Amino acid sequence: MQGNTVIQLENVWKRYGLLPALREKFSPRAGSPESDPGKWALRDINLEVKRGETLGLIGRNGAGKSTLLKILAGVTPPTRGRVKVDGTIFPMIELNAGLNMDLTGRENIFLLGAIMGLSRQETRLLLPAIEEFSELGGFFHQPVRKYSSGMMARLGFSVAVNVKADILLIDEVFAVGDVAFQQKCFRKMEEVIRRGSTILFVTHSMRNVERICDGALLLDRGGIAERGNSMQIIASYFRLSADAAAQELLKAGGAVPMIHTGSGELRITGAQILDPHGRPAKQVPYRQPFTVRLSVRAEKAVMSPHLMVIISTPDLINVAAVSTGRGRLVELPEFTPGNWFVDCTVDSCNLLPGVYMVNASFDAKDGPKIETVRHVKQFQIVPEGANQQENNMPGFFWLNCEWACRNRSEQIVA
């Protein structure tokens, strides 16, 4: 390896299954492994990671993310190819990885320290910081078999961020634990990043990737589909997931599996995104108008209900909403039995580029819920024109603001 490269994978393939001798005996007529990508957990991975880099590994289930971490951690060898690692590694690839269920939390720290190559004295010096960070209280001296999954995550993470390993491999450990502890973990991760550790982070939470990682890698069916900045790869991941969902719908005959709740006098049966000329669109230029058209079926007459349209991310974070019953009140007509269209036009969309979902609900004026349905329609906000940088902005909205700057020593004149 050259320069600041701490991880290098060259033509790495990984296959699970029968040992070669058994495979030859029981599958003598099997074709070339490369001809059947489904048999490979990883396929021809070439990857370099620099010192101090924080890289998110994202992809659908079965894409090969955890397998890649296990190869780097030395838990499993590659079937072929070369793996080079420069520095000490602390893997958090499972909640109870390396933990002995019959030992106490304190005793497990000495065990993990020994695995990391630390002397007993070095581990003893780290012990107070680990115990304080884990917030396990009296459980710190109890056998780990008495721990919940969140408590095991606290113990493992506390060791990981205090032993000062050169490389941290983290697999979905933020999925457990209460919100306060998660925030504490994020703050500690920022300290780890500042001290120059390299982090490979596997998660299905795109918001965590956006917060922690300065770059990301999209894996698909065992191969590298794309690498780039976090926001770019997150958008690609959502598009890939949407394409996969569309394929499943085609297999099911094209029926949209909407989940409806409410009394059901009105049913939202579908939605379209329309451009300013009334044409269906999948993409909306940033800061340009667009229309959400809901297809509604009235099973019986409903007098002037309130309608709310909610825009969310694909991972169910609501980011914007409009309602006929709040703010500038709008009186909808009586919905007589039959099929209706309801148009909601947004004059200027300041949602930042990304993938979004349309959700909607009808309420009766006296309060009862008539209809609620999520993920009726997916669409994408895209940058408009050349040299646009909105794709690299964090968050969901562009806020218009005024800037001012002055030297603090300047006298303020009333």
C-alpha positions in Angstrom: 0.0 0.0 0.0 1.1 3.5 -0.7 0.7 6.9 1.0 -2.2 7.2 3.5 -4.0 4.0 2.4 -4.9 1.8 5.4 -7.2 -0.6 3.7 -6.8 -2.1 0.2 -8.8 -4.9 -1.4 -7.8 -6.3 -4.8 -10.2 -8.5 -6.8 -11.8 -9.9 -3.6 -14.5 -12.5 -4.1 -16.3 -14.3 -1.3 -18.5 -17.4 -1.6 -20.3 -19.3 1.1 -21.4 -22.9 0.8 -19.9 -26.3 0.5 -16.1 -26.8 0.8 -14.5 -27.3 -2.7 -14.1 -31.1 -2.2 -17.8 -31.5 -1.2 -19.0 -29.1 -3.9 -17.1 -31.2 -6.5 -18.6 -34.4 -5.2 -22.2 -33.3 -4.9 -22.3 -30.8 -7.8 -20.2 -32.3 -10.5 -22.1 -30.7 -13.3 -22.2 -27.2 -11.8 -21.2 -24.4 -14.1 -18.5 -21.7 -13.6 -19.1 -19.9 -10.3 -18.8 -16.6 -12.1 -21.7 -17.5 -14.3 -24.0 -17.6 -11.3 -23.6 -14.3 -9.4 -26.2 -15.4 -6.8 -23.6 -17.8 -5.4 -21.2 -15.0 -4.5 -21.6 -12.8 -1.4 -18.9 -10.5 -2.8 -17.8 -10.2 -6.5 -14.6 -8.6 -7.7 -14.2 -5.9 -5.0 -11.5 -3.4 -5.5 -11.4 -0.8 -2.8 -8.9 1.7 -1.2 -9.7 3.5 2.1 -7.4 6.4 3.3 -6.3 7.1 6.8 -8.9 9.2 8.7 -11.7 8.5 6.1 -15.2 7.8 7.3 -16.9 5.5 4.7 -20.5 4.5 4.9 -21.4 1.1 3.4 -25.0 1.0 2.2 -27.1 -1.3 0.1 -30.1 -3.5 0.3 -30.3 -6.7 2.4 -27.9 -9.3 1.0 -25.8 -6.8 -0.9 -22.6 -7.9 0.9 -22.0 -5.2 3.5 -21.6 -7.3 6.6 -19.5 -9.9 4.6 -17.1 -7.1 3.6 -16.7 -6.1 7.2 -16.1 -9.7 8.4 -13.4 -10.1 5.8 -11.6 -6.9 7.0 -12.0 -8.1 10.6 -10.5 -11.5 9.8 -13.6 -13.3 10.8 -13.8 -15.0 7.4 -11.2 -15.2 4.6 -11.9 -14.2 1.0 -12.4 -17.0 -1.4 -10.0 -15.2 -3.7 -8.2 -11.9 -4.0 -6.0 -9.9 -1.6 -6.8 -7.9 1.5 -4.2 -5.5 3.0 -4.8 -3.7 6.3 -2.4 -1.2 7.9 -3.2 -0.7 11.6 -5.1 -2.1 14.5 -8.8 -3.0 13.9 -11.7 -3.0 16.4 -14.8 -4.7 14.8 -18.3 -4.1 16.1 -20.0 -6.4 13.6 -22.4 -8.1 16.0 -23.7 -6.9 19.4 -22.1 -9.8 21.3 -19.0 -10.2 19.1 -16.1 -11.2 21.3 -18.1 -11.1 24.5 -18.2 -14.1 26.9 -21.7 -14.4 28.2 -20.6 -15.8 31.6 -18.1 -13.1 32.3 -19.0 -9.7 33.8 -18.9 -6.5 31.8 -15.6 -5.6 33.5 -14.1 -9.0 32.8 -15.1 -8.8 29.2 -13.3 -5.5 28.8 -10.0 -7.3 29.8 -10.9 -10.1 27.4 -11.5 -7.6 24.5 -8.3 -5.7 25.5 -6.3 -8.9 25.2 -7.8 -9.6 21.8 -6.8 -6.1 20.7 -3.2 -6.8 21.9 -3.4 -4.5 24.9 -1.5 -5.3 28.1 -3.5 -5.7 31.3 -2.1 -2.5 32.6 -3.2 -0.6 29.5 -6.7 -2.0 29.8 -6.8 -1.1 33.5 -6.0 2.5 32.6 -8.9 2.6 30.1 -11.4 0.9 32.5 -12.8 4.0 34.2 -13.5 5.8 31.0 -15.2 2.7 29.5 -17.3 2.1 32.6 -18.4 5.8 32.8 -19.3 6.0 29.1 -21.3 2.7 29.1 -23.6 3.9 31.8 -24.3 0.3 32.9 -24.2 1.1 36.6 -24.4 -2.0 38.7 -24.7 -4.2 35.7 -21.1 -3.5 34.9 -20.2 -6.2 37.4 -23.0 -8.6 36.4 -22.6 -11.5 33.8 -23.2 -10.3 30.3 -25.9 -13.0 29.8 -28.1 -10.7 32.0 -27.7 -7.8 29.6 -30.3 -6.6 27.1 -29.2 -6.1 23.4 -28.9 -2.4 24.1 -26.7 -2.9 27.1 -24.4 -5.2 25.1 -24.2 -2.5 22.4 -23.3 0.1 25.1 -20.5 -2.1 26.4 -19.1 -3.0 23.0 -19.3 0.6 21.7 -17.7 2.0 24.9 -14.7 -0.3 24.4 -14.5 0.5 20.7 -14.3 4.3 21.1 -11.9 4.3 24.0 -9.2 1.8 22.9 -8.1 4.1 20.2 -7.9 1.6 17.4 -6.7 2.8 14.0 -9.7 1.3 12.2 -13.3 0.9 13.5 -15.7 -1.5 11.7 -19.2 -0.7 12.8 -22.3 -2.7 11.8 -25.7 -1.3 12.8 -24.9 -0.7 16.4 -26.9 2.5 16.5 -30.1 0.6 15.9 -30.3 -0.1 19.6 -30.2 2.0 22.7 -32.2 5.0 23.8 -32.1 8.4 22.0 -29.9 10.0 24.7 -27.3 7.3 24.5 -27.3 7.5 20.7 -26.6 11.2 20.8 -23.8 10.5 23.2 -22.4 8.0 20.7 -22.5 10.4 17.9 -20.6 13.0 19.9 -18.0 10.4 20.8 -17.8 9.3 17.1 -17.0 12.9 16.2 -14.1 12.8 18.7 -12.9 9.6 17.1 -13.0 11.1 13.7 -11.1 14.2 14.8 -8.3 12.1 16.3 -7.8 10.5 12.8 -9.3 7.0 13.1 -10.6 5.3 10.0 -14.3 4.2 10.2 -16.3 1.8 8.0 -19.9 2.1 8.9 -22.7 -0.2 7.8 -26.3 0.9 8.4 -29.7 1.1 6.9 -30.2 4.6 8.4 -29.4 7.1 5.7 -29.5 9.9 8.2 -26.7 8.3 10.2 -24.6 8.0 7.0 -25.3 11.7 6.2 -24.3 12.7 9.8 -21.2 10.6 10.2 -19.7 9.8 6.8 -17.8 12.0 4.4 -18.2 9.4 1.7 -20.2 6.3 1.0 -20.1 3.1 -1.0 -23.2 1.5 -2.6 -23.1 -2.3 -2.8 -25.5 -4.2 -5.0 -25.6 -8.0 -5.3 -22.1 -8.4 -4.0 -20.4 -5.7 -6.2 -19.6 -2.1 -5.9 -22.3 -0.1 -7.8 -21.1 3.4 -7.0 -18.8 5.4 -4.7 -19.0 9.1 -4.0 -20.1 11.7 -1.4 -22.7 10.7 1.1 -25.6 12.6 -0.3 -25.0 11.4 -3.9 -24.8 7.7 -2.8 -27.9 8.0 -0.6 -29.9 9.3 -3.5 -28.6 6.4 -5.6 -29.5 3.9 -2.9 -33.1 5.3 -2.8 -33.4 5.0 -6.6 -32.0 1.5 -6.5 -34.6 0.5 -3.8 -37.4 2.1 -5.8 -36.4 0.2 -8.9 -36.4 -3.1 -6.9 -39.8 -2.3 -5.5 -41.1 -1.6 -9.0 -39.9 -5.0 -10.2 -41.7 -6.6 -7.3 -44.9 -4.8 -8.3 -44.5 -6.1 -11.9 -44.2 -9.6 -10.6 -47.4 -9.1 -8.6 -49.3 -7.9 -11.6 -48.7 -4.2 -11.1 -51.1 -3.8 -8.1 -50.0 -1.1 -5.7 -50.0 -2.6 -2.2 -51.3 0.5 -0.4 -52.1 0.2 3.3 -55.3 2.1 4.2 -56.5 3.1 7.6 -59.7 5.0 8.5 -63.4 4.7 8.1 -63.1 4.4 4.3 -65.8 6.6 2.9 -63.0 8.1 0.8 -60.1 6.0 -0.6 -56.9 7.4 -2.2 -56.3 5.0 -5.1 -53.1 6.6 -6.5 -51.2 9.7 -7.2 -49.2 11.5 -10.0 -46.6 14.2 -10.0 -47.3 16.7 -12.8 -45.0 19.3 -14.2 -46.2 23.0 -14.9 -47.7 21.8 -18.2 -49.8 19.1 -16.6 -47.6 16.3 -17.8 -46.7 13.3 -15.5 -43.2 13.5 -14.2 -40.9 11.5 -12.0 -38.4 14.4 -11.4 -39.0 17.9 -10.3 -36.4 20.6 -10.9 -35.2 22.3 -7.7 -37.2 25.5 -6.9 -39.7 24.9 -9.7 -43.5 24.4 -9.3 -45.2 21.0 -9.4 -48.5 19.4 -8.7 -49.5 16.4 -6.7 -52.6 14.9 -8.2 -54.5 12.4 -6.0 -56.9 9.9 -7.4 -59.8 9.5 -4.9 -62.8 7.2 -4.9 -65.8 8.2 -2.8 -67.8 5.2 -1.6 -70.5 7.5 -0.3 -71.1 11.2 0.0 -68.6 13.1 2.2 -69.2 16.8 3.0 -66.1 19.0 2.7 -63.4 16.9 4.4 -59.9 18.3 5.4 -57.1 16.9 3.2 -53.4 16.8 4.3 -50.6 16.0 1.9 -47.3 15.0 3.6 -43.9 14.8 1.9 -41.5 12.3 3.6 -38.2 10.6 2.9 -38.3 7.0 1.9 -37.2 6.1 5.4 -40.3 7.6 6.9 -39.1 11.0 8.1 -41.8 13.6 7.5 -40.2 16.8 6.1 -43.1 18.9 4.9 -46.9 19.1 4.9 -49.8 21.2 3.6 -53.4 21.0 4.8 -56.7 22.5 3.6 -57.7 22.7 7.3 -54.8 24.8 8.6 -53.2 28.0 7.7 -55.0 29.4 4.6 -58.2 27.5 4.9 -59.5 25.9 1.8 -63.1 24.5 1.5 -63.2 21.3 -0.5 -66.5 20.4 -2.2 -68.9 17.6 -1.2 -67.5 14.4 -2.5 -70.4 12.5 -4.1 -70.0 8.8 -4.8 -67.6 8.2 -7.7 -64.0 8.9 -8.8 -62.3 12.3 -8.2 -59.1 14.1 -8.8 -57.6 16.4 -6.2 -54.7 18.7 -7.2 -52.3 20.3 -4.8 -49.9 22.7 -6.6 -46.6 23.8 -5.0 -45.6 27.2 -6.4 -41.9 26.9 -5.7 -40.3 23.8 -4.2 -37.4 24.6 -2.0 -36.9 20.9 -0.9 -33.2 20.1 -1.6 -32.4 17.5 -4.2 -33.2 14.0 -3.1 -35.9 11.2 -3.2 -39.2 11.9 -1.5 -42.6 10.2 -1.0 -46.1 11.5 -1.1 -48.4 10.5 1.8 -52.0 11.8 2.3 -55.0 11.7 4.7 -58.6 12.8 4.8 -60.3 13.9 8.0 -63.9 14.7 8.6 -64.5 18.3 9.9 -65.6 16.9 13.2 -62.4 14.9 13.6 -62.8 11.2 12.7 -60.1 9.9 10.4 -61.6 8.9 7.0 -58.5 7.8 5.1 -54.7 7.6 5.6 -52.3 6.1 3.2 -48.5 6.3 3.1 -46.0 6.1 0.2 -48.7 6.7 -2.5 -46.1 8.1 -5.0 -42.3 8.5 -5.1 -40.6 11.4 -6.9 -37.2 13.1 -7.1 -36.1 16.7 -6.7 -33.1 17.3 -9.0 -30.7 20.2 -9.4 -31.6 22.7 -12.2 -29.0 23.9 -14.7 -25.3 23.5 -14.9 -22.8 23.8 -12.0 -25.5 23.4 -9.3 -24.2 22.3 -5.9 -27.5 21.6 -4.1 -26.8 17.9 -4.2 -24.0 18.4 -1.7 -26.2 20.3 0.9 -27.2 18.4 4.1 -30.8 18.6 5.3 -34.1 18.9 3.5 -34.6 22.6 2.8 -32.8 25.6 1.4 -33.5 28.5 3.7 -33.4 32.1 2.3 -31.5 34.3 4.7 -29.5 37.6 5.0 -25.8 37.6 6.0 -24.0 40.3 8.0 -20.5 40.5 9.5 -18.7 43.0 11.6 -15.6 43.2 13.8 -16.5 42.8 17.4 -14.4 45.8 18.4 -16.5 48.1 16.2 -18.8 50.5 18.1 -22.5 49.8 17.6 -24.2 53.1 16.8 -27.8 53.4 17.9 
